[in-house]
Amino acid sequence: MLSKTKDYHQALCSLVIFRNIRKNPVIQHLEALFATLAAVPMNQTAAIDAYTAFAYNLFSQNEDFSAWLLNLILEDENFYMLAKAQNQSVSPMLEETLRQELSLLQEISSIDPMDIQTSIQYNGYLPCWKTSDYDFNTAYAYRMQQIHINGYGIFAKYHAFMIKDGLLTPIKHPDSVCLAELSGYERERKLVMDNTIALLEGKPAANTLLYGDAGTGKSSTIKAVANALYERGLRLIELTKEQLHEIPALLDSLSKNPLKFILFIDDLSFSSDDNDFAALKAILEGSISAKTSNLAIYVTSNRRHLVKESFIDRQGDDIHASDTREELLSLSDRFGLTITFSKPDKKHFDEIVLNLAKYYDISISSQELLIKAGAFAMRKSGYSPRTAKQFIESIRSREA
């Protein structure tokens, strides 16, 4: 048991498993505070500045230092957590190191700010942060048991990602669409949901193509399913067509991750001379480098065959033009599951409008609502779930 706050500076320097947390600005300011308190003689002005700098950085994230530090530890991606995530054996020495470091960090998290203020001996006002009584060892052991659901590192903090400059980058404010907001196409959404649940349960899950008219809710369906299932260990990674060549490296990095992933490619189509489709073709055919059971590819497109083809393409100068054309057009057949989203007729459109009105508690009568919705659709792009949603949003805006 450490008895003086100044001793904690050396204690933080001794971290091995959780050494990465020392890169966090809050911890860096805490170390600076401890170092200032340990100086002989102590510089009171420097101590006050270090104290308030730490409080400033902490308060920008959480007023409870114990809760903040525990969360930082649980989200830390370290070699111990990676070994446990991959079901590797961990030596007794490493287990003891973990226990000691968690006990130390728990002790640091419970430091009374009044004790530090007493050490500084400042007569003016200094703010106090909160502390709570958490058992860090118990909390960490539970996180290890639930790692296939909660994940680790950035996967524990975020559930939607994109590729930026070749790196997996979290989307901090993803589309929050939920299944309850979507109306119509229940059968189609159930197919997506059932396939995704199979992925989560470790059963065979198909790579899926959602194709059909624009505005029918293909992309929203995938995002809503991902939002509904992220607490069960599902993460969504969105890519563009130009990033297809990065899929093999991405699959390799995710293959041993305990979570399940959807690679989402929105509004995909290829020109007849586009070679990017080769990367997707290799993944769908299950090449050696692409074989992984914790991931499925979901693609949306307005084209059933994904490839834009002109009459000139049909003539061409390829000696084996028919073989080339067949290869291009058969790309969509390599998806294990294909789901069609057709533009709704008037009756289907009206049902979507009424369901959305009920969900958002619109007070207008059904008859008046449908008349206005029909006129709105005529001014827009016709009947579609997107048009229905835009109409309801315009009504809500006016009611507000």
Buried (B, 14 or more C-beta within 10 A) or exposed (E): EEEEBBEBBEBBEEBEBBBBBEEBBBBBBBBBBBBBBBEEEBEEEBBBBBBBBBBEBBBEEBEBBBBBBBBBBBBBBBBBBBBBBEEEEEEEEBEEBBBBBBBBBBBBBBBEBEEBBEBBEBEEEBEEBEBEEBEBBEBBBEBBEEBBBBBBBBBBBBBBBBBEEEEBBBBEEBBEBBBEBBBBBEEBBEBBBEBBBBBBEEEEBBBBBBBBBEBBBBBBBBBBBBBBBBEBBBBBBBBBBEBBEBBBEBBEEBBEBBBBBBBBBBBBBBBBEBEBBBBBBBBBEEEEBBEBEBBBBBBBBBBEBBBBBEEEBEEEEEEEEEEBBEBBBEBBEBBBBBBBBEBBEEEBBBBBBBBBBEBBEBEBEEEEBBEBBBEBBEEBBEBBBBBBBBBBEEBBEEEE
